[in-house]
Structures are given as C-alpha cells and as structure tokens.
Amino acid sequence: MQQKNWIIFDHLAPIDDGLGGQYQYYGPSSQVDALEWKNGTWEYVTNIDARNPNSNEDEQFNDPKHPTHRVNNKVIYDTPH
C-alpha cells in the first residue's frame, strides 16, 4: 500500500443553505477532504477517496472473483465460480 502524507478530515457544510457562515450549524457532509504535505507545505485537497484498498490479508475481505462469503471463518453462502 502506498504511504501518503495526508491529514484526513470530514468536510463541514451548513445543514441548510440559509445558514452559511453560521458555523454552529455546520456538520459533516459525507465528503472527505485532506491536507497533503507537498514540497514543504500543506496543500488542501477536496473530496478524496479515503477508503482502504481491498486486500487478501483482510479478515473480512471477499474476493469479487470468488464470492464465498464468510462470517467468523464459516461459509454463509457460496456462489458458483
């Protein structure tokens, strides 16, 4: 996995369009932003994909090419390959 020099945080937005600038009414907007360390300075990056990549080493990873689904290492259903 590629290491990134990021500080990741929720994007904040007003809960209603008429409340812009009244920061007590701001909350997470389901968008994720970041500060990225580049060339000795922090750069603001909007709307990043903050999900971890799938890995065969993950306990709950289900390979879409071989969709056997497990819970607590027990097969709950297996689709034909």
FENSULZI-V858906 format. One record per residue. N is the residue number from 0. SS is DSSP state (helix for helix, strand for strand, loop for the rest). OMEGA is omega in radians with two decimals (none if undefined). D_LAST is the distance of its C-alpha to the last C-alpha in Angstrom with 2 decimals. Layout:
n ss omega d_last
N SS OMEGA D_LAST
N SS OMEGA D_LAST
This chain:
n ss omega d_last
0 loop -3.12 28.14
1 loop 3.10 31.14
2 loop 3.12 34.22
3 loop 3.09 36.08
4 loop -3.07 39.65
5 strand 2.85 39.24
6 strand -3.04 40.73
7 strand -3.12 38.34
8 strand 3.09 39.72
9 strand 3.00 39.32
10 strand 3.13 40.95
11 strand -3.13 43.77
12 strand 3.11 44.96
13 strand -3.13 47.49
14 loop 3.10 46.24
15 loop -3.09 48.29
16 helix -3.11 49.40
17 helix -3.10 53.05
18 helix 3.10 52.77
19 loop 3.14 52.26
20 loop 3.08 54.38
21 loop -2.90 54.71
22 helix 3.07 52.41
23 helix 3.13 52.68
24 helix 3.11 50.46
25 strand 3.09 47.67
26 strand -3.14 44.26
27 strand -3.06 40.73
28 strand -3.09 39.27
29 strand 3.04 35.51
30 strand 3.13 36.06
31 strand 3.11 36.13
32 strand -3.12 38.76
33 strand 2.88 39.74
34 strand -3.12 42.60
35 strand 3.12 41.67
36 strand -3.09 44.06
37 strand 3.05 44.82
38 loop 3.06 47.87
39 loop 3.12 49.77
40 strand 3.09 49.37
41 strand 3.09 47.03
42 strand -3.13 45.42
43 strand 3.13 44.13
44 strand -3.09 40.57
45 loop 2.98 39.44
46 loop 3.13 36.13
47 loop 3.02 33.92
48 loop -3.03 30.26
49 loop 3.14 30.77
50 loop 3.03 27.21
51 loop 3.08 26.01
52 loop 3.06 23.18
53 loop -3.12 19.84
54 loop 3.06 19.79
55 loop 3.13 17.67
56 loop 3.12 20.98
57 loop -3.11 21.09
58 loop -3.07 20.87
59 loop -3.11 19.20
60 loop 3.06 16.93
61 loop -3.13 13.39
62 loop -3.11 11.46
63 loop 3.11 10.28
64 loop 3.14 7.80
65 loop -2.97 6.19
66 loop 2.96 7.76
67 strand -3.07 9.26
68 strand -3.05 12.80
69 strand 2.96 15.78
70 strand -3.08 19.48
71 loop 3.13 21.95
72 loop 3.04 19.31
73 strand 3.14 18.27
74 strand 3.09 14.82
75 strand 2.93 15.72
76 strand -3.09 12.47
77 strand 3.10 8.81
78 loop -3.13 6.41
79 loop -3.13 3.79
80 loop none 0.00
